[in-house]
Amino acid sequence: MRILFYLILFQTSLLFTHSLYAGPLEDGHDAFDKKNYQRAYEIWHPLAEKGDGDAQYNLALLYLKGLGVKKDEREALKWFTYSGQQGIADAQYNAGVMFYTGKGVANDYKSAIEWWQLAANQGHANAQNNLAIMHAYAYGLKKDPAKALELWTKAAEQGHPDARHSLISAYTGAIAGFPEDLDKANYWTKKNSPANAGP
């Protein structure tokens, strides 16, 4: 089903920072760009241990993909949650995906929802889209069309294509339990056309 597409994707770009550790973090990025993943790990690991949220996120990606370290989804989730606890929205989103899909942990909708809510509160469009799906189809939550529309709208306003498609479907009556509103359906159809595809 198309609207579930973003439930299985991760944010996989590295994070940059302007913190105290900007120099070493950048050294890690340089090593990563040169495909020297072991060196990137050696640089980021001590920073992550000291509590740098960006380094924790980057370390999680290394474990998730098995770059410079043995692939270990459980360890990836650990570092995503550490980073997420410090407010890194991509880490919160990825932790939610891992709980939802059961990567590195038992499948847990409740935890997925909690992590996505944190990321959505920071304006993370993928997290907003995923939460909308959970509300729209009662996955781990009570069905709540109004909340789903609110979240899809926030994501769609940022240009999220699946959220825009979902709004069109909802407002044309293609999703059960949603109020039809052809004016809004037409609005999002126009916004979703190639000429107007931006936010």
GIFEN-V868456 format. One record per pair of residues at least 12 apart in sequence whose C-alpha atoms are under 6 Angstrom apart, sorted by the first residue. I is the first residue (numbers start at 1). J is the second residue. Records with the same first field share a line. If there is no record, write none. Layout:
# GIFEN-V868456
I: J ; J
This chain:
# GIFEN-V868456
3: 162
10: 94
14: 58
15: 54
28: 40 ; 43
37: 67 ; 68
38: 68
53: 83
56: 79 ; 83
57: 80 ; 83
60: 76 ; 79 ; 80
63: 76
64: 76
73: 104
74: 104
80: 95
89: 119
92: 115 ; 119
93: 116 ; 119 ; 127
96: 112 ; 115 ; 116
99: 112
100: 112
109: 140
125: 155
128: 151 ; 155
129: 152 ; 163
132: 148 ; 151 ; 152
135: 148
136: 148
145: 178
157: 199
158: 199
159: 198 ; 199
168: 185
171: 185
